[in-house]
Amino acid sequence: MCGIVGIFNFDPARPVDGDLLRVMNATITHRGPDEDGFYLNGPLGMANRRLSIIGLADGRQPIANEDRTVWTVFNGEIYNYPDLRRELTHRGHTFRTSTDTEVLVHLYEEHGEDFVRELNGMFAIALWDDRRRRLLIYRDRLGEKPLYYVRTGGRLLFASEIKALLRDPTVDRTVDLAALYDYLSFQYNPRRETIFRGIVRLKPGTMLVVSADGVSERTYWELPASADAPRSEDEYLEALRALLRDSVKRRLLSDVPLGAFLSGGIDSSVVVGLMSEVLAEPVKTFSVGFKVAGGYDESTHAERVARHFGADHHTLVVESMDVEHLLPRTVYSLDEPVADFAAIPTFLVSEFARRHVKVVLTGEGADELFAGYEHYRLAAMLTRYQRLPGGVRRFLSALGAVAPPRLAKALAAGALDSLAGFRLVKSVFRPAELDGLLSGDVRAQLNGAAVQPDFARIFARAGDLDPLNRYLLADLATWLPEDLLMKVDKMSMSVSLEARVPFLDHRVVELAAGMPSTLKWRRGGKYILTRLAAGLVPQDIIERPKHGFRLPLDRWFRAELRPMAEDLLLGPTARGRGFFDADTVGALWRRYVGGNDDAFMQIWTLINFEIWCRGFLDQRDAAEAA
């Protein structure tokens, strides 16, 4: 696990700026505090910060092939590297290290740019082919590892985190207004374009080819968007059990201590249960308990699961929180505004676990694979709902005027086509609300810009799937990589901890994507996963309702954090930015403090954005947060 950066000059005669490369690399020292490494070759420079996990003594990057014509820097883990190494050795390749990184250069020699298809892992890879004078950059299939790039001043820069790109003074810090629109719509930005104009994220399953002739991008893997060949329920169950066991086993490869996050929910409990079947010693598990008024504390459930598996369990008990310090730190670590307040406990439990281990396994991804969230209930109902006559659906939608907000949104979504319904269900601010929220200048500059075109492409690909599987496919392609996985990666790596996600082994994902939706939602979500958990996880854990993380931020913003919230929303700094209509923000705040709980996510999305602005646009608190 590491961080990578690089510079490529399109003019072959222009040598790379080594000082800039070193500054960029130093910016992400938290991703790899153990050592650094550099490769400079005329117009190209690549660098790495290393968190030593495998091949502790000899894994320093960059790493080359036998004749030093192929070089790579790499962030992540290749879980099938022992198999690949044996095969490559049999084919005559010579290895100088014991690290997984070295298989990349030899695989490239065998398979060319398609070598990435042989990998089982999470990764961001940069590979330089000196003979062909081209740079290849890859992001893993599901987007577990981040990778960003920008073209500026006749060169391309890439990095694991945006803040490293911003060390180049020529990189534009202007806010991309279309990305802002989508952030306000969905609480994160699902676009390929980031919040910074000109900085682009490499999408999951995508590669970049860079040479003096220019830049091209292509997809090497996409989520399956068609139903699997028919199998029985038991056949699916056994296939899932076998793949998940193998996935967990592969993710235990490590030369340093490892453990697992344990929330007490079914997902992390299944992971810990499978780990306990493989490891000879007790699994080290970590959870966070919040003993704060109004919060929801799952630590007792986690301790129950840990006792069941004989785990070596550790609980961080939080009785008070310095939220005014934690929010700037977590927001800064995320690079882009992401209004996911679960970043706070993810950071806290990561910092706590890092005192004991260097690697953790987590339960992320199961909800998106097997329909674990409540908004999938609507998608599961849509197949029957859409059989109703249009007039009946319009009538039910009209009832939303007198229904509670969540029910009103569901009724309105049911009257729409599946794409429009998905956008509505996922929305924080609806388009009509954004028309009032955004300033006239911002609306004029947007000039009717379309909302997240990728949603339309995903739904078009998934045309033969039922509504639930369409929703799952869209979330796996957008929300999972650019919100949930970025939260896990950026929070864990901010304290130099590697997080591995067994549910997102691409073989598990491909199996789940092809399953009929009746194996995912049946009187509730994650039906087939609950079957798999039976006999492994305590039954009371399987049956208890899903809660997720909740902190009483809504109560705090109305009470002890109210001065901070009002400054972030209504103060002169926020008003002076010109993004929002001040009267609309003021009216929203008054409704919220007056008791309108349904306004919380809108308030939190705006507060989070202003904290981000102060860290990145004003560069206030950024040095302290780093």
Rosetta blueprint (number, residue, H / E / L):
1 M L
2 C E
3 G E
4 I E
5 V E
6 G E
7 I E
8 F E
9 N E
10 F L
11 D L
12 P L
13 A L
14 R L
15 P L
16 V L
17 D L
18 G H
19 D H
20 L H
21 L H
22 R H
23 V H
24 M H
25 N H
26 A H
27 T H
28 I L
29 T H
30 H H
31 R H
32 G L
33 P E
34 D L
35 E E
36 D E
37 G E
38 F E
39 Y E
40 L E
41 N E
42 G L
43 P L
44 L E
45 G E
46 M E
47 A E
48 N E
49 R E
50 R E
51 L L
52 S L
53 I L
54 I L
55 G L
56 L L
57 A L
58 D L
59 G L
60 R L
61 Q L
62 P L
63 I E
64 A E
65 N L
66 E L
67 D L
68 R L
69 T L
70 V E
71 W E
72 T E
73 V E
74 F E
75 N E
76 G E
77 E E
78 I E
79 Y L
80 N L
81 Y H
82 P H
83 D H
84 L H
85 R H
86 R H
87 E H
88 L H
89 T H
90 H H
91 R L
92 G L
93 H L
94 T L
95 F L
96 R L
97 T L
98 S L
99 T L
100 D L
101 T L
102 E H
103 V H
104 L H
105 V H
106 H H
107 L H
108 Y H
109 E H
110 E H
111 H H
112 G H
113 E H
114 D H
115 F H
116 V H
117 R H
118 E H
119 L L
120 N L
121 G E
122 M E
123 F E
124 A E
125 I E
126 A E
127 L E
128 W E
129 D E
130 D L
131 R L
132 R L
133 R L
134 R E
135 L E
136 L E
137 I E
138 Y E
139 R E
140 D L
141 R L
142 L L
143 G L
144 E L
145 K L
146 P L
147 L L
148 Y E
149 Y E
150 V E
151 R E
152 T E
153 G L
154 G L
155 R E
156 L E
157 L E
158 F E
159 A E
160 S L
161 E L
162 I H
163 K H
164 A H
165 L H
166 L L
167 R L
168 D L
169 P L
170 T L
171 V L
172 D L
173 R L
174 T L
175 V E
176 D L
177 L H
178 A H
179 A H
180 L H
181 Y H
182 D H
183 Y H
184 L H
185 S H
186 F H
187 Q L
188 Y L
189 N L
190 P L
191 R L
192 R L
193 E E
194 T L
195 I L
196 F E
197 R L
198 G L
199 I E
200 V E
201 R E
202 L L
203 K L
204 P L
205 G L
206 T E
207 M E
208 L E
209 V E
210 V E
211 S E
212 A L
213 D L
214 G E
215 V E
216 S E
217 E E
218 R E
219 T E
220 Y L
221 W L
222 E L
223 L L
224 P L
225 A L
226 S L
227 A L
228 D L
229 A L
230 P L
231 R L
232 S L
233 E H
234 D H
235 E H
236 Y H
237 L H
238 E H
239 A H
240 L H
241 R H
242 A H
243 L H
244 L H
245 R H
246 D H
247 S H
248 V H
249 K H
250 R H
251 R L
252 L L
253 L L
254 S L
255 D L
256 V L
257 P L
258 L E
259 G E
260 A E
261 F E
262 L L
263 S L
264 G L
265 G L
266 I H
267 D H
268 S H
269 S H
270 V H
271 V H
272 V H
273 G H
274 L H
275 M H
276 S H
277 E H
278 V H
279 L L
280 A L
281 E L
282 P L
283 V L
284 K E
285 T E
286 F E
287 S E
288 V E
289 G E
290 F E
291 K L
292 V L
293 A L
294 G L
295 G L
296 Y L
297 D L
298 E L
299 S H
300 T H
301 H H
302 A H
303 E H
304 R H
305 V H
306 A H
307 R H
308 H H
309 F H
310 G L
311 A L
312 D E
313 H E
314 H E
315 T E
316 L E
317 V E
318 V E
319 E L
320 S L
321 M L
322 D L
323 V H
324 E H
325 H H
326 L H
327 L H
328 P H
329 R H
330 T H
331 V H
332 Y H
333 S H
334 L H
335 D L
336 E L
337 P L
338 V L
339 A L
340 D L
341 F L
342 A L
343 A H
344 I H
345 P H
346 T H
347 F H
348 L H
349 V H
350 S H
351 E H
352 F H
353 A H
354 R L
355 R L
356 H L
357 V L
358 K L
359 V E
360 V E
361 L E
362 T L
363 G L
364 E L
365 G L
366 A H
367 D H
368 E H
369 L H
370 F H
371 A L
372 G L
373 Y L
374 E L
375 H H
376 Y H
377 R H
378 L H
379 A H
380 A H
381 M H
382 L H
383 T H
384 R H
385 Y H
386 Q L
387 R L
388 L L
389 P L
390 G H
391 G H
392 V H
393 R H
394 R H
395 F H
396 L H
397 S H
398 A H
399 L H
400 G H
401 A H
402 V H
403 A L
404 P L
405 P H
406 R H
407 L H
408 A H
409 K H
410 A H
411 L H
412 A H
413 A H
414 G H
415 A L
416 L L
417 D L
418 S H
419 L H
420 A H
421 G H
422 F H
423 R H
424 L H
425 V H
426 K H
427 S L
428 V L
429 F L
430 R L
431 P H
432 A H
433 E H
434 L H
435 D H
436 G H
437 L H
438 L E
439 S L
440 G H
441 D H
442 V H
443 R H
444 A H
445 Q H
446 L H
447 N L
448 G L
449 A L
450 A L
451 V L
452 Q L
453 P H
454 D H
455 F H
456 A H
457 R H
458 I H
459 F H
460 A H
461 R H
462 A L
463 G L
464 D L
465 L L
466 D L
467 P H
468 L H
469 N H
470 R H
471 Y H
472 L H
473 L H
474 A H
475 D H
476 L H
477 A H
478 T L
479 W H
480 L H
481 P H
482 E H
483 D H
484 L H
485 L H
486 M H
487 K H
488 V H
489 D H
490 K H
491 M H
492 S H
493 M H
494 S L
495 V L
496 S L
497 L L
498 E E
499 A E
500 R E
501 V L
502 P H
503 F H
504 L H
505 D L
506 H H
507 R H
508 V H
509 V H
510 E H
511 L H
512 A H
513 A H
514 G H
515 M L
516 P L
517 S H
518 T H
519 L H
520 K L
521 W L
522 R L
523 R L
524 G L
525 G L
526 K L
527 Y H
528 I H
529 L H
530 T H
531 R H
532 L H
533 A H
534 A E
535 G L
536 L L
537 V E
538 P L
539 Q H
540 D H
541 I H
542 I H
543 E H
544 R L
545 P L
546 K L
547 H L
548 G L
549 F L
550 R L
551 L L
552 P L
553 L H
554 D H
555 R H
556 W H
557 F H
558 R H
559 A L
560 E L
561 L L
562 R H
563 P H
564 M H
565 A H
566 E H
567 D H
568 L H
569 L H
570 L H
571 G L
572 P H
573 T H
574 A H
575 R H
576 G H
577 R L
578 G L
579 F L
580 F E
581 D L
582 A H
583 D H
584 T H
585 V H
586 G H
587 A H
588 L H
589 W H
590 R H
591 R H
592 Y H
593 V H
594 G L
595 G L
596 N L
597 D H
598 D H
599 A H
600 F H
601 M H
602 Q H
603 I H
604 W H
605 T H
606 L H
607 I H
608 N H
609 F H
610 E H
611 I H
612 W H
613 C H
614 R H
615 G H
616 F H
617 L H
618 D L
619 Q L
620 R L
621 D L
622 A H
623 A H
624 E H
625 A H
626 A L
